[in-house]
Amino acid sequence: MAGYIVAHIQITDPTAFEAYRAAVPAIIESFGGRYLVRGGELDMKEGTWAEPRLIVLEFPSTERAREFYDSAAYREILPLRLAASSGTLAIVEGFS
């Protein structure tokens, strides 16, 4: 069953965030992941959204999503994202 990483973020330093944005796609792909949503325009219909940017990544399983997040390669670039943005991130199991 697919696993997903869902993140809501606010980029606070666009220039610094570029280094993260350039490095992360190859790491995602190396764990079988792919972007489903990458910061497209939001059209809010109900409620409020805490952060303006939504990212949804799909992996073959939640295990692969966790392996990606916990990997040495991702841990190396994670400080770039944390320093240049704020928000939330969760790993969630898909529905079959």
Contact map, one row per residue, 1 for C-alpha under 8 A:
111000000000000000000000000000000000000000000000000000000001110000000000000000000000000000001111
111100000000000000000000000000000000000000000000000000000111110000000000000000000000000000001110
111110000000000000000000000000000000000000000000000000000111111110000000000000000000000000111100
011111000000000000000000000000000000000000000000000000011110110010000000000000000000000000111100
001111100000000000000000000000000000000000000000000000111100000010000000000000000000000011110000
000111110000000000000000000000000000000000000000000001111000000000000000000000000000000011110000
000011111000000000000000000000000000000000000000000001110000000000000000000000000000001111000000
000001111100000000000000000000000000000000000000011111100000000000000000000000000000001110000000
000000111110000000000000000000000000000000000000001111000000000000000000000000000000111100000000
000000011111000000000000000000000000000000000000001110000000000000000000000000000000111000000000
000000001111110010000000000000000000000000000000000000000000000000000000000000000001110000000000
000000000111110000000000000000000000000000000000000000000000000000000000000000000001110000000000
000000000011111110000000000000000000000000000000000000000000000000000000000000000011100000000000
000000000011111111000000000000000000000000000000000000000000000000000000000000000001000000000000
000000000000111111100000000000000000000000000000000000000000000000000000000000000000000000000000
000000000000111111110000000000000000000000000000000000000000000000000000000000010011000000000000
000000000010111111111000000000000000000000000000000000000000000000000000000000011001100000000000
000000000000011111111100000000000000000000000000000000000000000000000000000000000000000000000000
000000000000001111111110000000000000000000000000000000000000000000000000000000010000000000000000
000000000000000111111111000000000000000000000000000000000000000000000000000011011000000000000000
000000000000000011111111100000000000000000000000000000000000000000000000000000000000000000000000
000000000000000001111111100000000000000000000000000000000000000000000000000000000000000000000000
000000000000000000111111111000000000000000000000000000000000000000000000000010000000000000000000
000000000000000000011111111100000000000000000000000000000000000000000000010010000000000000000000
000000000000000000001111111110000000000000000000000000000000000000000000000000000000000000000000
000000000000000000000011111111000000000000000000000000000000000000000000000000000000000000000000
000000000000000000000011111111100000000000000000000000000000000000010000110000000000000000000000
000000000000000000000001111111111100000000000000000000000000000000010000000000000000000000000000
000000000000000000000000111111111100000000000000000000000000000000000000000000000000000000000000
000000000000000000000000011111111000000000000000000000000000000000000000000000000000000000000000
000000000000000000000000001111111000000000000000000000000010000110110000000000000000000000000000
000000000000000000000000000111111100000000000000000000000011000100000000000000000000000000000000
000000000000000000000000000111111110000000000000000000001111000010000000000000000000000000000000
000000000000000000000000000110011111000000000000000000001110000000000000000000000000000000000000
000000000000000000000000000000001111110000000000000000111100000000000000000000000000000000000000
000000000000000000000000000000000111110000000000000000111100000000000000000000000000000000000000
000000000000000000000000000000000011111100000000000001111000000000000000000000000000000000000000
000000000000000000000000000000000011111100000000000011110000000000000000000000000000000000000000
000000000000000000000000000000000000111110000000000011100000000000000000000000000000000000000000
000000000000000000000000000000000000111111000000000011000000000000000000000000000000000000000000
000000000000000000000000000000000000001111100000000000000000000000000000000000000000000000000000
000000000000000000000000000000000000000111110000000110000000000000000000000000000000000000000000
000000000000000000000000000000000000000011111000000000000000000000000000000000000000000000000000
000000000000000000000000000000000000000001111111100000000000000000000000000000000000000000000000
000000000000000000000000000000000000000000111110000000000000000000000000000000000000000000000000
000000000000000000000000000000000000000000011111000000000000000000000000000000000000000000000000
000000000000000000000000000000000000000000011111100000000000000000000000000000000000000000000000
000000000000000000000000000000000000000000010111110000000000000000000000000000000000000000000000
000000000000000000000000000000000000000000010011111100000000000000000000000000000000000000000000
000000010000000000000000000000000000000000000001111100000000000000000000000000000000000000000000
000000011100000000000000000000000000000000000000111111000000000000000000000000000000001000000000
000000011100000000000000000000000000000001000000111111000000000000000000000000000000000000000000
000000011100000000000000000000000000011101000000001111100000000000000000000000000000000000000000
000001111000000000000000000000000000111100000000001111110000000000000000000000000000000000000000
000011110000000000000000000000000011111000000000000011111000000000000000000000000000000000000000
000111100000000000000000000000000011110000000000000001111100000000000000000000000000000000000000
000111000000000000000000000000001111100000000000000000111110000000000000000000000000000000000000
011110000000000000000000000000001111000000000000000000011111000010000000000000000000000000000000
011100000000000000000000000000111100000000000000000000001111110110000000000000000000000000000000
111000000000000000000000000000011000000000000000000000000111110110000000000000000000000000000000
111100000000000000000000000000000000000000000000000000000011111110000000000000000000000000001000
111100000000000000000000000000000000000000000000000000000011111111000000000000000000000000111000
001000000000000000000000000000000000000000000000000000000000111111100000000000000000000000000000
001000000000000000000000000000110000000000000000000000000011111111110000000000000000000000000000
001110000000000000000000000000101000000000000000000000000111111111111000000000000000000000100000
000000000000000000000000000000000000000000000000000000000000011111111100000000000000000000100000
000000000000000000000000000000100000000000000000000000000000001111111110000000000000000000000000
000000000000000000000000001100100000000000000000000000000000000111111110010000000000000000000000
000000000000000000000000000000000000000000000000000000000000000011111110011000000000000000000000
000000000000000000000000000000000000000000000000000000000000000001111111011000000000000000000000
000000000000000000000000000000000000000000000000000000000000000000111111111000000000000000000000
000000000000000000000000000000000000000000000000000000000000000000000111111100000000000000000000
000000000000000000000000001000000000000000000000000000000000000000000011111110000000000000000000
000000000000000000000001001000000000000000000000000000000000000000011111111111000000000000000000
000000000000000000000000000000000000000000000000000000000000000000001111111111100000000000000000
000000000000000000000000000000000000000000000000000000000000000000000001111111100000000000000000
000000000000000000010011000000000000000000000000000000000000000000000000111111111000000000000000
000000000000000000010000000000000000000000000000000000000000000000000000011111111100000000000000
000000000000000000000000000000000000000000000000000000000000000000000000001111111110000000000000
000000000000000110110000000000000000000000000000000000000000000000000000000011111111000000000000
000000000000000010010000000000000000000000000000000000000000000000000000000011111111100000000000
000000000000000000000000000000000000000000000000000000000000000000000000000001111111110000000000
000000000000100100000000000000000000000000000000000000000000000000000000000000111111100000000000
000000000011110110000000000000000000000000000000000000000000000000000000000000011111110000000000
000000001111100010000000000000000000000000000000000000000000000000000000000000001111111000000000
000000001111000000000000000000000000000000000000000000000000000000000000000000000101111100000000
000000111100000000000000000000000000000000000000001000000000000000000000000000000000111110000000
000000111000000000000000000000000000000000000000000000000000000000000000000000000000011111000000
000011110000000000000000000000000000000000000000000000000000000000000000000000000000001111100000
000011100000000000000000000000000000000000000000000000000000000000000000000000000000000111110000
001111000000000000000000000000000000000000000000000000000000010011000000000000000000000011111000
001111000000000000000000000000000000000000000000000000000000010000000000000000000000000001111100
111100000000000000000000000000000000000000000000000000000000110000000000000000000000000000111110
111100000000000000000000000000000000000000000000000000000000000000000000000000000000000000011111
110000000000000000000000000000000000000000000000000000000000000000000000000000000000000000001111
100000000000000000000000000000000000000000000000000000000000000000000000000000000000000000000111
